[in-house]
């Protein structure tokens, strides 16, 4: 090969190498653009989702707060000042069934979303109400499906307890200190309204008192 041919071949090889380098740089630029674009889309999506989740949570909190200010249709109320809070021994004769307040045992029933399958003593349950719990009771008219729905709801809700009360007149009764609601089935929307309003609600004589560490059996 002549000197001229060798020089031409070298120039051609150099040109191919340079073209390959330009192509590689172009691929790298495209990859960077794609990476930046995808990152921007992902970040924007996360920010948008976060804003949506925050707004949704705020709306739920606002709805819960609004529900807590509305009266619960059909609820019965007793004067908080007339419900005594003495610790006593033995049984107490309450003027309402289930009781919503009054003298009670010095020990409370554990009420940390606790479902009892057997009746519990009124005197210990009332002490739980004093701590801000809502007590859900039911008689033998309740269906198995409603029992399941109620127990699921209670078990997910701190400062609640549930137990059978065969001698009550209503099928399902919710009791808080000085407040009570009776409904026919567990699909009744006032159940959640009552819980939202009275679990550690403004009626609580001893807000913040424990619902754990109490009695767990009759």
C-alpha positions in Angstrom: 0.0 0.0 0.0 1.3 3.4 -1.0 1.9 6.2 1.5 -1.0 8.0 0.1 -3.3 5.0 0.5 -2.2 4.5 4.1 -2.8 8.1 4.9 -6.3 7.9 3.3 -7.1 4.8 5.3 -5.9 6.4 8.5 -8.1 9.4 7.8 -11.1 7.2 7.1 -10.5 5.2 10.3 -10.3 8.4 12.3 -13.5 9.7 10.7 -15.3 6.4 11.6 -14.0 6.6 15.2 -15.1 10.2 15.5 -18.5 9.3 14.1 -18.9 6.5 16.6 -17.9 8.9 19.4 -20.5 11.4 18.2 -23.2 8.7 18.1 -22.2 7.6 21.6 -22.4 11.1 22.9 -25.8 11.5 21.2 -27.0 8.3 22.9 -25.8 9.6 26.3 -27.6 12.9 25.8 -30.8 11.0 24.9 -30.5 8.8 27.9 -29.9 11.8 30.2 -33.0 13.5 28.7 -35.1 10.4 29.2 -33.8 9.9 32.7 -34.5 13.6 33.6 -37.9 13.5 32.0 -38.9 10.3 33.8 -37.6 11.6 37.1 -39.6 14.8 36.7 -42.7 12.8 35.9 -42.3 10.6 38.9 -41.6 13.5 41.2 -44.5 15.4 39.9 -46.7 12.3 40.3 -45.5 11.8 43.9 -46.1 15.4 44.7 -49.5 15.3 43.2 -50.4 12.1 45.0 -49.1 13.5 48.2 -51.2 16.7 47.8 -54.3 14.5 47.0 -53.7 12.3 50.0 -53.2 15.3 52.3 -56.4 16.9 50.9 -58.3 13.7 51.3 -57.1 13.3 54.9 -58.0 16.9 55.7 -61.4 16.4 54.2 -62.0 13.3 56.3 -60.8 15.1 59.4 -63.2 18.0 58.6 -66.1 15.6 58.0 -65.4 13.9 61.3 -65.2 17.2 63.1 -68.4 18.3 61.5 -70.1 15.1 62.5 -68.9 15.5 66.1 -70.7 18.9 66.3 -74.1 17.6 65.1 -76.6 16.0 67.4 -77.1 12.3 66.9 -80.7 11.7 65.9 -82.6 9.7 68.5 -80.0 9.7 71.2 -81.0 10.0 74.9 -79.1 12.3 77.2 -78.7 12.7 81.0 -77.5 15.6 82.9 -73.8 15.1 83.4 -73.9 16.9 86.8 -76.4 14.4 88.2 -74.3 11.3 87.3 -72.3 10.7 90.5 -68.8 9.3 90.2 -68.2 7.6 93.6 -66.2 4.3 93.8 -68.3 1.7 95.6 -68.3 -2.0 96.4 -71.0 -4.4 95.3 -73.8 -3.8 92.8 -75.4 -0.5 91.9 -79.0 0.0 90.9 -78.9 2.2 87.8 -82.0 4.1 86.5 -81.3 3.2 82.9 -80.3 -0.1 81.2 -77.5 -0.2 80.1 -76.2 2.4 82.5 -74.6 5.6 81.2 -73.0 6.8 84.4 -73.2 7.0 88.1 -71.3 5.3 91.0 -69.1 2.4 89.9 -66.4 0.0 90.8 -62.9 1.2 91.3 -61.7 -1.0 88.5 -62.6 -0.4 84.9 -63.1 -2.9 82.1 -60.3 -2.9 79.5 -61.8 -0.9 76.6 -59.0 -0.7 74.0 -61.3 -1.9 71.2 -62.1 -4.9 73.3 -64.9 -7.4 72.3 -66.3 -9.5 75.2 -68.3 -12.6 74.3 -70.0 -12.8 77.8 -71.8 -10.2 79.8 -69.7 -7.9 81.9 -70.5 -6.1 85.2 -72.3 -2.7 84.8 -70.2 -1.2 87.6 -66.9 -1.8 85.8 -68.3 -0.9 82.4 -69.5 2.5 83.8 -66.0 3.2 85.0 -64.8 2.7 81.4 -67.4 5.3 80.3 -66.0 7.7 82.8 -62.7 7.3 81.0 -64.3 8.3 77.7 -65.1 4.9 76.2 -68.2 4.0 74.2 -69.8 0.7 75.3 -71.6 -1.3 72.5 -74.2 -3.8 73.8 -76.6 -6.2 72.1 -79.4 -8.7 72.9 -80.4 -12.0 71.3 -82.2 -10.2 68.4 -79.0 -9.3 66.8 -78.0 -11.2 63.6 -74.7 -13.0 63.2 -73.8 -10.6 60.3 -74.5 -7.6 62.5 -72.4 -9.2 65.3 -69.5 -9.5 62.9 -69.8 -6.0 61.6 -70.0 -4.5 65.1 -67.1 -6.5 66.5 -64.9 -5.5 63.5 -65.8 -1.9 64.1 -65.1 -2.0 67.8 -61.8 -3.9 67.5 -60.5 -1.2 65.2 -61.6 1.6 67.6 -59.6 2.4 70.8 -61.7 3.5 73.8 -64.5 1.1 72.9 -65.8 -2.1 74.3 -68.5 -4.5 73.3 -70.5 -7.2 75.2 -73.9 -9.0 75.2 -76.7 -7.6 77.4 -79.7 -9.8 77.1 -81.9 -7.8 79.4 -81.7 -4.6 77.3 -84.8 -3.7 75.3 -83.1 -2.5 72.1 -81.3 -4.8 69.7 -78.1 -2.7 69.7 -77.2 0.0 72.1 -74.3 2.4 72.3 -73.6 4.1 75.6 -71.2 6.9 76.5 -71.2 8.9 79.8 -74.6 10.6 79.9 -75.4 9.6 76.3 -77.1 6.6 74.7 -78.4 5.5 71.3 -80.4 2.4 70.3 -80.5 1.1 66.8 -81.9 -2.0 65.0 -79.0 -3.1 62.9 -75.2 -2.6 62.5 -75.6 -0.8 59.1 -77.2 2.2 60.8 -74.9 5.2 60.0 -75.6 6.8 63.4 -73.4 4.2 64.9 -70.3 5.7 63.4 -71.6 9.2 64.1 -72.0 8.3 67.8 -68.5 6.8 67.9 -67.0 9.9 66.2 -68.7 12.2 68.6 -68.3 10.4 72.0 -65.1 8.3 71.9 -63.0 10.5 74.2 -65.7 13.1 73.5 -66.6 16.3 75.4 -68.9 14.4 77.7 -65.9 12.5 79.2 -65.5 13.2 82.9 -61.8 12.0 82.9 -60.4 12.6 79.5 -57.1 10.9 78.8 -57.6 8.2 81.5 -56.5 4.8 80.5 -58.6 2.2 78.8 -55.9 -0.4 79.0 -54.8 -2.3 82.1 -58.3 -2.8 83.4 -60.3 -6.0 84.1 -60.6 -8.4 81.2 -63.3 -10.8 82.5 -66.3 -10.8 84.8 
